[in-house]
Amino acid sequence: MAGTSRTMFAMATDRNLPTYLARVHPRYKVPYLAEMTVGVILVAVVLLADVRTAIGFSAFTVLL
């Protein structure tokens, strides 16, 4: 998740994310809604999938 935060920030500033996810926090300068969304998805994948599936999902989403 730490590696994707910079990518999401760049995508938010370039307006490549949907408007809802591209909102940047005025004080901390991070796309906080995108970060929380990715965190929820990450927790769901970890709880519902085995390690190999989680790694595959991570690689797929990074390439996507």
C-alpha positions in Angstrom: 0.0 0.0 0.0 2.9 2.3 0.7 4.1 2.1 -2.9 0.7 2.8 -4.4 0.1 6.0 -2.4 2.5 8.0 -4.5 1.0 6.6 -7.7 -2.5 7.5 -6.5 -1.4 11.0 -5.6 0.1 11.5 -9.1 -3.1 10.1 -10.7 -5.2 12.4 -8.5 -3.3 15.6 -9.4 -3.4 14.6 -13.1 -7.2 13.9 -12.8 -6.8 10.3 -13.8 -8.9 9.1 -10.9 -12.7 9.5 -10.6 -13.6 12.8 -8.9 -14.7 11.1 -5.7 -11.3 9.3 -5.3 -9.2 12.3 -6.5 -10.0 14.5 -3.5 -6.8 15.6 -1.9 -6.7 16.5 1.8 -6.1 20.2 2.2 -3.6 19.8 5.1 -1.9 16.5 4.4 -1.9 16.7 0.6 -2.8 13.0 0.1 -5.8 11.5 -1.8 -7.3 10.3 1.4 -10.5 8.8 0.0 -8.5 6.8 -2.5 -6.2 5.6 0.3 -9.1 4.5 2.4 -10.7 2.7 -0.5 -7.5 0.8 -1.3 -7.1 0.0 2.4 -10.6 -1.5 2.6 -10.0 -3.6 -0.5 -6.6 -4.7 0.8 -8.1 -5.8 4.1 -10.9 -7.7 2.3 -8.4 -9.5 0.0 -6.2 -10.5 3.0 -9.2 -11.8 5.0 -10.8 -13.7 2.1 -7.9 -15.0 0.0 -4.8 -17.1 0.6 -1.3 -15.7 0.2 -0.8 -16.7 -3.4 -4.1 -15.2 -4.5 -3.4 -12.0 -2.6 0.0 -11.7 -4.2 -1.5 -12.4 -7.7 -4.2 -9.8 -7.1 -1.6 -7.2 -6.0 0.6 -7.8 -9.1 -2.5 -7.6 -11.3 -3.7 -4.3 -9.8 -0.2 -2.7 -10.0 0.0 -3.6 -13.7 -3.5 -2.4 -14.3 
